[in-house]
Amino acid sequence: MLTDAGVPSPAVDARLLAEHLLGGPLVLAPAVDTELLARYAELVRRRGRREPLQHITGTMAFRHLVLHAAPGAFVSRPETEVVAGVAVDAAGAVAAGGRIPVVVDLCTGSGAIALAVATEVPGSVVHAVELSDAALAVARRNVADLAPDVHLVAGDAATALPELDGTVDVVVSNPPYIPPDAVPVDVEVREHDPDVALYGGGPDGLTVPRAVVATAARLLRPGGVLVMEHAEVQSAAVREIVRAAGLGQVTTGVDLTGRDRYVSARRG
């Protein structure tokens, strides 16, 4: 059924749905009765309609974390784990130098990147900014469960945290960046991820990323690092945006498939 529906990983999803229903690995499963089979069939039907697996189970994996997932918040992808890893390394380098790293995650969504930094670089001061009320509700649950010291801020990435200007070690972001005429191929993304987390504004999809870069330029301390995700086809344009904002050491990094996926830069 899942194969016929075009689900990319039908066998894996079928197993994960069963384990979600049973509350543990299949090898530990209790005897299966008619009611349990009916409930499982309904979960499979939902996935067959291309409802995201993470919405059905209510959880999603991100690096070493298991996060709450729900409609209204972007479902994190493996490529963003790479972006988070660069931010973690940058914050870790600050901590290794004897200072407490200050990190800002703009357009935090579910809080995934912020929580990765907070849990992988203990003692870091992490601020996470999000505009969407629905995403904030999910982020609040994740912060409360995983790293209550993360400072979650309801606000616009373009104007966020002026009180921190010139004091931040790392600004990281997975902003919306899809152009208006680029429709996502995956049904799960196209029909279930919120538009505010997908479409970056303007003809090139880079209105929000431009705002993120401008905010990073004012937040970062000398030597501070920007890490921002973008689409493969946007790498050259994003590098120019970052340079125009006055940041240096501008480079493009790749994701696990070798595609251009993020920009990194330093404030001089």
ABEGO torsion letter per residue (X at the ends): XAAAAGBABAAAAAAAAAAAAAGEBAAABBBBBAAAAAAAAAAAAAAAAGBBAAAAAGBBBBEABBBBBBBGBBBBBAAAAAAAAAAAAAAAAAAAAGBBBBBBBBGAEAGAAAAAAAAABBGBBBBBBBABAAAAAAAAAAAAAABAABBBBBEBAAABGAAABGABABBBBBBBABBAABBBABAAAAAABBAAAABAEEAAGAAAAAAAAAAAAAABBBGBBBBBBBBAAAAAAAAAAAAAAGBBGBBBBBBAAGBBABBBBBBX
